[in-house]
Amino acid sequence: MKITTNKRSLPDWIKVDFKHNSEVMELKKELRKNKLHTVCEEAKCPNLSECFGKKKTATFIIMGDKCSRNCRFCSVTHQAPDFLDPDEPLKVAEMVKDLKLVHAVITSVTRDDLPDGGSGHFASVIREVRKLTQATVEVLTPDFKGIEADRIRVSDEKPDIFNHNIETVRELYSKIRPEADYDRSLSFLKGIKMDNNAILSKSGIMVGLGETDDQLKRLLHDLSETGIDIFTCGQYLRPSKNNIPVEKFLTPEWFERFTELARSFGIKYVYASPFTRSSYNAAEIISSIRKA
């Protein structure tokens, strides 16, 4: 697999125009007015302008913009989290309605400080969105410290897609995700299908962190054993100098071959490209699955 390893400059296929037009700025203004946040902004997603501007989609990040964990790849602020806003579920639902979204993606910072890990808040958001809109709902949750009751609390609301990102290979967890656990994430994903097999389960990773081909193959095997329906893979891009540096830039051709490799492990829906992120093209993905 051909890999570019120049750390000093971005390869041509990675360069993105980060200019924001008036539509993007207007949407940002509406989000701030309602004291809402999007992971698109917090994680400095390279697809922000496309999603905000052209597709009128956004992935809402609930329970504040401060995380109780400190993953080395993430630009979300790590410090004592905020108090929960009891009105947030309704605010999110109203924004989904106002934006006329057909597919709402809800994620969160990790809230290890809360007794239920924030699972009850996720459940409330799903209920409110369903009350006000016809949008399909996708959730991207933390691992809730592996507590089954918290995962089930979300599963019971029957989100159309239940996503939990495993993020990287087992061998890099101590370096990249020291407060998470690879096997706990696998158990979490397996549990989603045990809770309700009708829910589409999803997971994703970043590459370019120093993983090897053999490690990736073992990861694909492990994920296939959980029964996931959807898998995403994208190039890791360093959000700031405070985050772990990129080890490798992988070519678009590499991602094409990796897509076929993932499918060979029995994972039905695979989306892999340099700019693929876990919620990128989410509306198109669920639409294509429903038509299949």
PEJO-V66232 format. One record per run of one state. SS is the DSSP state (H for helix, E for strand, C for the rest). FROM is the first residue (numbers start at 1). LEN is the number of residues. If there is no record, write none. Layout:
<<SS	FROM	LEN> <SS	FROM	LEN>>
This chain:
<<C	1	2> <E	3	2> <C	5	7> <H	12	3> <C	15	7> <H	22	12> <C	34	3> <E	37	2> <H	39	4> <C	43	5> <H	48	8> <C	56	3> <E	59	4> <C	63	3> <E	66	2> <C	68	9> <E	77	2> <C	79	9> <H	88	11> <C	99	4> <E	103	6> <C	109	10> <H	119	14> <C	133	3> <E	136	5> <C	141	3> <H	144	3> <C	147	1> <H	148	8> <C	156	5> <E	161	3> <C	164	3> <E	167	1> <C	168	2> <H	170	7> <C	177	5> <H	182	14> <C	196	4> <E	200	8> <C	208	5> <H	213	14> <C	227	3> <E	230	6> <C	236	13> <E	249	2> <C	251	1> <H	252	13> <C	265	4> <E	269	4> <C	273	9> <H	282	10> <C	292	1>>
